[in-house]
Amino acid sequence: MGTMSIWHWLIVLVIIMLIFGTKKLRNIGSDLGGAVRGFKEGVKEGTEQAAADSQKAAKTIDVEAREKS
């Protein structure tokens, strides 16, 4: 009784569709998909920027100035 069967999920889905309607659910789905795509692009850009920064840092030469005695 603790787990929900496929019939429970179908009834919940029908109730949600009756409350919100298919058009609103479609809009919510497309908004959610756009948000996920934007997040993936942001992560990709962040990793590319981090890789470029690490390559730039690898080319940097650290030197120490000393006074002639």
N, CA, C and O atoms as CSV, one atom per row, in Angstrom:
chain,resi,resn,atom,element,x,y,z
A,1,MET,N,N,0.823,-1.185,0.000
A,1,MET,CA,C,0.000,0.000,0.000
A,1,MET,C,C,0.870,1.253,0.000
A,1,MET,O,O,0.394,2.328,-0.365
A,2,GLY,N,N,2.143,1.135,0.404
A,2,GLY,CA,C,3.015,2.291,0.473
A,2,GLY,C,C,3.459,2.804,-0.883
A,2,GLY,O,O,3.723,3.997,-1.034
A,3,THR,N,N,3.546,1.919,-1.882
A,3,THR,CA,C,3.970,2.355,-3.209
A,3,THR,C,C,2.759,2.671,-4.066
A,3,THR,O,O,1.673,2.125,-3.866
A,4,MET,N,N,2.965,3.555,-5.018
A,4,MET,CA,C,1.866,3.940,-5.899
A,4,MET,C,C,1.975,3.144,-7.198
A,4,MET,O,O,3.051,3.056,-7.789
A,5,SER,N,N,0.869,2.571,-7.634
A,5,SER,CA,C,0.859,1.801,-8.874
A,5,SER,C,C,0.698,2.737,-10.063
A,5,SER,O,O,0.528,3.945,-9.897
A,6,ILE,N,N,0.753,2.175,-11.249
A,6,ILE,CA,C,0.604,2.969,-12.465
A,6,ILE,C,C,-0.773,3.628,-12.520
A,6,ILE,O,O,-0.908,4.719,-13.074
A,7,TRP,N,N,-1.788,2.989,-11.961
A,7,TRP,CA,C,-3.139,3.546,-11.980
A,7,TRP,C,C,-3.230,4.796,-11.111
A,7,TRP,O,O,-3.930,5.748,-11.455
A,8,HIS,N,N,-2.532,4.789,-10.003
A,8,HIS,CA,C,-2.506,5.990,-9.156
A,8,HIS,C,C,-1.888,7.162,-9.915
A,8,HIS,O,O,-2.407,8.277,-9.878
A,9,TRP,N,N,-0.777,6.901,-10.602
A,9,TRP,CA,C,-0.099,7.963,-11.348
A,9,TRP,C,C,-0.959,8.463,-12.502
A,9,TRP,O,O,-0.978,9.660,-12.785
A,10,LEU,N,N,-1.671,7.557,-13.173
A,10,LEU,CA,C,-2.553,7.980,-14.262
A,10,LEU,C,C,-3.692,8.855,-13.749
A,10,LEU,O,O,-4.052,9.842,-14.389
A,11,ILE,N,N,-4.253,8.505,-12.616
A,11,ILE,CA,C,-5.323,9.321,-12.030
A,11,ILE,C,C,-4.797,10.698,-11.644
A,11,ILE,O,O,-5.462,11.705,-11.884
A,12,VAL,N,N,-3.608,10.749,-11.050
A,12,VAL,CA,C,-2.997,12.039,-10.691
A,12,VAL,C,C,-2.749,12.871,-11.949
A,12,VAL,O,O,-3.001,14.076,-11.950
A,13,LEU,N,N,-2.257,12.241,-13.022
A,13,LEU,CA,C,-2.007,12.945,-14.274
A,13,LEU,C,C,-3.296,13.513,-14.863
A,13,LEU,O,O,-3.311,14.653,-15.329
A,14,VAL,N,N,-4.366,12.742,-14.849
A,14,VAL,CA,C,-5.652,13.216,-15.368
A,14,VAL,C,C,-6.163,14.397,-14.547
A,14,VAL,O,O,-6.669,15.367,-15.111
A,15,ILE,N,N,-6.039,14.329,-13.250
A,15,ILE,CA,C,-6.487,15.435,-12.392
A,15,ILE,C,C,-5.678,16.692,-12.677
A,15,ILE,O,O,-6.236,17.786,-12.761
A,16,ILE,N,N,-4.360,16.539,-12.825
A,16,ILE,CA,C,-3.514,17.698,-13.130
A,16,ILE,C,C,-3.893,18.302,-14.477
A,16,ILE,O,O,-3.956,19.523,-14.615
A,17,MET,N,N,-4.148,17.447,-15.476
A,17,MET,CA,C,-4.538,17.956,-16.794
A,17,MET,C,C,-5.886,18.665,-16.730
A,17,MET,O,O,-6.089,19.657,-17.431
A,18,LEU,N,N,-6.807,18.178,-15.906
A,18,LEU,CA,C,-8.106,18.848,-15.769
A,18,LEU,C,C,-7.973,20.198,-15.075
A,18,LEU,O,O,-8.676,21.148,-15.418
A,19,ILE,N,N,-7.079,20.281,-14.108
A,19,ILE,CA,C,-6.913,21.532,-13.360
A,19,ILE,C,C,-6.203,22.587,-14.208
A,19,ILE,O,O,-6.678,23.716,-14.325
A,20,PHE,N,N,-5.063,22.217,-14.800
A,20,PHE,CA,C,-4.241,23.193,-15.495
A,20,PHE,C,C,-4.531,23.298,-16.987
A,20,PHE,O,O,-4.343,24.366,-17.570
A,21,GLY,N,N,-4.973,22.245,-17.604
A,21,GLY,CA,C,-5.189,22.249,-19.045
A,21,GLY,C,C,-3.901,21.916,-19.777
A,21,GLY,O,O,-2.805,22.111,-19.252
A,22,THR,N,N,-4.045,21.413,-20.993
A,22,THR,CA,C,-2.868,20.952,-21.736
A,22,THR,C,C,-2.004,22.114,-22.221
A,22,THR,O,O,-0.782,21.984,-22.287
A,23,LYS,N,N,-2.617,23.245,-22.561
A,23,LYS,CA,C,-1.840,24.381,-23.069
A,23,LYS,C,C,-0.903,24.924,-21.994
A,23,LYS,O,O,0.263,25.204,-22.270
A,24,LYS,N,N,-1.405,25.072,-20.781
A,24,LYS,CA,C,-0.576,25.580,-19.695
A,24,LYS,C,C,0.530,24.591,-19.354
A,24,LYS,O,O,1.658,24.998,-19.075
A,25,LEU,N,N,0.222,23.292,-19.374
A,25,LEU,CA,C,1.241,22.283,-19.112
A,25,LEU,C,C,2.322,22.301,-20.194
A,25,LEU,O,O,3.504,22.128,-19.898
A,26,ARG,N,N,1.917,22.510,-21.444
A,26,ARG,CA,C,2.880,22.596,-22.539
A,26,ARG,C,C,3.794,23.804,-22.346
A,26,ARG,O,O,5.000,23.712,-22.572
A,27,ASN,N,N,3.225,24.938,-21.929
A,27,ASN,CA,C,4.028,26.130,-21.674
A,27,ASN,C,C,5.000,25.909,-20.516
A,27,ASN,O,O,6.158,26.324,-20.580
A,28,ILE,N,N,4.524,25.257,-19.466
A,28,ILE,CA,C,5.394,24.960,-18.322
A,28,ILE,C,C,6.533,24.047,-18.761
A,28,ILE,O,O,7.681,24.244,-18.364
A,29,GLY,N,N,6.209,23.043,-19.585
A,29,GLY,CA,C,7.239,22.122,-20.076
A,29,GLY,C,C,8.274,22.817,-20.936
A,29,GLY,O,O,9.469,22.551,-20.802
A,30,SER,N,N,7.835,23.708,-21.824
A,30,SER,CA,C,8.795,24.415,-22.672
A,30,SER,C,C,9.635,25.390,-21.857
A,30,SER,O,O,10.824,25.553,-22.132
A,31,ASP,N,N,9.040,26.040,-20.861
A,31,ASP,CA,C,9.808,26.926,-19.986
A,31,ASP,C,C,10.855,26.150,-19.197
A,31,ASP,O,O,11.993,26.594,-19.045
A,32,LEU,N,N,10.459,24.997,-18.703
A,32,LEU,CA,C,11.393,24.158,-17.954
A,32,LEU,C,C,12.519,23.658,-18.859
A,32,LEU,O,O,13.680,23.634,-18.450
A,33,GLY,N,N,12.181,23.260,-20.080
A,33,GLY,CA,C,13.198,22.814,-21.038
A,33,GLY,C,C,14.165,23.939,-21.377
A,33,GLY,O,O,15.371,23.709,-21.471
A,34,GLY,N,N,13.654,25.149,-21.561
A,34,GLY,CA,C,14.517,26.294,-21.842
A,34,GLY,C,C,15.444,26.601,-20.678
A,34,GLY,O,O,16.603,26.963,-20.878
A,35,ALA,N,N,14.931,26.456,-19.467
A,35,ALA,CA,C,15.763,26.701,-18.287
A,35,ALA,C,C,16.877,25.664,-18.187
A,35,ALA,O,O,18.011,26.003,-17.847
A,36,VAL,N,N,16.567,24.419,-18.476
A,36,VAL,CA,C,17.585,23.361,-18.429
A,36,VAL,C,C,18.640,23.601,-19.503
A,36,VAL,O,O,19.834,23.458,-19.244
A,37,ARG,N,N,18.201,23.969,-20.713
A,37,ARG,CA,C,19.154,24.281,-21.791
A,37,ARG,C,C,20.056,25.448,-21.401
A,37,ARG,O,O,21.266,25.397,-21.621
A,38,GLY,N,N,19.476,26.496,-20.825
A,38,GLY,CA,C,20.269,27.647,-20.394
A,38,GLY,C,C,21.275,27.265,-19.327
A,38,GLY,O,O,22.411,27.739,-19.344
A,39,PHE,N,N,20.868,26.411,-18.400
A,39,PHE,CA,C,21.779,25.951,-17.351
A,39,PHE,C,C,22.939,25.161,-17.951
A,39,PHE,O,O,24.091,25.360,-17.563
A,40,LYS,N,N,22.643,24.268,-18.892
A,40,LYS,CA,C,23.696,23.467,-19.532
A,40,LYS,C,C,24.674,24.359,-20.292
A,40,LYS,O,O,25.885,24.145,-20.237
A,41,GLU,N,N,24.149,25.363,-21.006
A,41,GLU,CA,C,25.020,26.289,-21.734
A,41,GLU,C,C,25.896,27.084,-20.769
A,41,GLU,O,O,27.074,27.315,-21.042
A,42,GLY,N,N,25.329,27.496,-19.653
A,42,GLY,CA,C,26.098,28.238,-18.659
A,42,GLY,C,C,27.210,27.400,-18.062
A,42,GLY,O,O,28.320,27.892,-17.856
A,43,VAL,N,N,26.920,26.137,-17.780
A,43,VAL,CA,C,27.947,25.238,-17.245
A,43,VAL,C,C,29.044,25.027,-18.288
A,43,VAL,O,O,30.230,25.019,-17.957
A,44,LYS,N,N,28.642,24.859,-19.543
A,44,LYS,CA,C,29.616,24.649,-20.621
A,44,LYS,C,C,30.521,25.875,-20.770
A,44,LYS,O,O,31.738,25.742,-20.895
A,45,GLU,N,N,29.922,27.061,-20.756
A,45,GLU,CA,C,30.715,28.284,-20.866
A,45,GLU,C,C,31.641,28.450,-19.672
A,45,GLU,O,O,32.776,28.905,-19.821
A,46,GLY,N,N,31.164,28.085,-18.491
A,46,GLY,CA,C,31.988,28.189,-17.287
A,46,GLY,C,C,33.196,27.272,-17.348
A,46,GLY,O,O,34.294,27.666,-16.956
A,47,THR,N,N,33.007,26.048,-17.837
A,47,THR,CA,C,34.137,25.121,-17.932
A,47,THR,C,C,35.104,25.565,-19.016
A,47,THR,O,O,36.316,25.418,-18.862
A,48,GLU,N,N,34.577,26.112,-20.125
A,48,GLU,CA,C,35.461,26.620,-21.180
A,48,GLU,C,C,36.279,27.806,-20.663
A,48,GLU,O,O,37.474,27.906,-20.941
A,49,GLN,N,N,35.640,28.697,-19.915
A,49,GLN,CA,C,36.344,29.856,-19.357
A,49,GLN,C,C,37.402,29.412,-18.357
A,49,GLN,O,O,38.501,29.965,-18.328
A,50,ALA,N,N,37.075,28.411,-17.535
A,50,ALA,CA,C,38.040,27.910,-16.557
A,50,ALA,C,C,39.225,27.267,-17.259
A,50,ALA,O,O,40.362,27.404,-16.807
A,51,ALA,N,N,38.972,26.564,-18.363
A,51,ALA,CA,C,40.057,25.939,-19.119
A,51,ALA,C,C,40.946,27.015,-19.745
A,51,ALA,O,O,42.171,26.890,-19.744
A,52,ALA,N,N,40.327,28.076,-20.281
A,52,ALA,CA,C,41.105,29.162,-20.879
A,52,ALA,C,C,41.934,29.874,-19.811
A,52,ALA,O,O,43.086,30.232,-20.054
A,53,ASP,N,N,41.349,30.079,-18.631
A,53,ASP,CA,C,42.083,30.732,-17.543
A,53,ASP,C,C,43.254,29.872,-17.074
A,53,ASP,O,O,44.326,30.394,-16.768
A,54,SER,N,N,43.051,28.561,-17.017
A,54,SER,CA,C,44.134,27.694,-16.562
A,54,SER,C,C,45.256,27.638,-17.600
A,54,SER,O,O,46.428,27.532,-17.239
A,55,GLN,N,N,44.904,27.709,-18.887
A,55,GLN,CA,C,45.938,27.754,-19.929
A,55,GLN,C,C,46.704,29.066,-19.862
A,55,GLN,O,O,47.922,29.088,-20.034
A,56,LYS,N,N,45.995,30.152,-19.612
A,56,LYS,CA,C,46.640,31.454,-19.488
A,56,LYS,C,C,47.565,31.464,-18.280
A,56,LYS,O,O,48.667,32.010,-18.341
A,57,ALA,N,N,47.121,30.863,-17.185
A,57,ALA,CA,C,47.933,30.814,-15.974
A,57,ALA,C,C,49.161,29.934,-16.183
A,57,ALA,O,O,50.208,30.187,-15.588
A,58,ALA,N,N,49.048,28.915,-17.014
A,58,ALA,CA,C,50.176,28.022,-17.264
A,58,ALA,C,C,51.276,28.747,-18.041
A,58,ALA,O,O,52.443,28.367,-17.944
A,59,LYS,N,N,50.930,29.774,-18.806
A,59,LYS,CA,C,51.909,30.512,-19.595
A,59,LYS,C,C,52.559,31.639,-18.797
A,59,LYS,O,O,53.527,32.238,-19.267
A,60,THR,N,N,52.063,31.935,-17.629
A,60,THR,CA,C,52.596,33.004,-16.801
A,60,THR,C,C,53.887,32.548,-16.136
A,60,THR,O,O,53.985,31.427,-15.636
A,61,ILE,N,N,54.871,33.434,-16.140
A,61,ILE,CA,C,56.160,33.120,-15.517
A,61,ILE,C,C,56.274,33.932,-14.228
A,61,ILE,O,O,56.145,35.156,-14.244
A,62,ASP,N,N,56.513,33.255,-13.136
A,62,ASP,CA,C,56.708,33.927,-11.858
A,62,ASP,C,C,58.202,34.227,-11.699
A,62,ASP,O,O,59.045,33.342,-11.846
A,63,VAL,N,N,58.505,35.466,-11.402
A,63,VAL,CA,C,59.892,35.859,-11.171
A,63,VAL,C,C,59.981,36.625,-9.855
A,63,VAL,O,O,58.988,37.157,-9.358
A,64,GLU,N,N,61.153,36.667,-9.320
A,64,GLU,CA,C,61.373,37.403,-8.082
A,64,GLU,C,C,62.530,38.351,-8.319
A,64,GLU,O,O,63.605,37.941,-8.756
A,65,ALA,N,N,62.302,39.624,-8.026
A,65,ALA,CA,C,63.357,40.636,-8.205
A,65,ALA,C,C,64.273,40.592,-6.985
A,65,ALA,O,O,63.813,40.566,-5.844
A,66,ARG,N,N,65.577,40.583,-7.250
A,66,ARG,CA,C,66.560,40.613,-6.158
A,66,ARG,C,C,67.471,41.826,-6.353
A,66,ARG,O,O,67.758,42.244,-7.475
A,67,GLU,N,N,67.892,42.349,-5.268
A,67,GLU,CA,C,68.778,43.501,-5.282
A,67,GLU,C,C,70.216,43.027,-5.441
A,67,GLU,O,O,70.626,42.052,-4.811
A,68,LYS,N,N,70.990,43.724,-6.294
A,68,LYS,CA,C,72.394,43.347,-6.480
A,68,LYS,C,C,73.174,43.722,-5.236
A,68,LYS,O,O,72.962,44.791,-4.662
A,69,SER,N,N,74.066,42.857,-4.822
A,69,SER,CA,C,74.864,43.177,-3.655
A,69,SER,C,C,76.284,43.509,-4.010
A,69,SER,O,O,77.089,43.802,-3.126
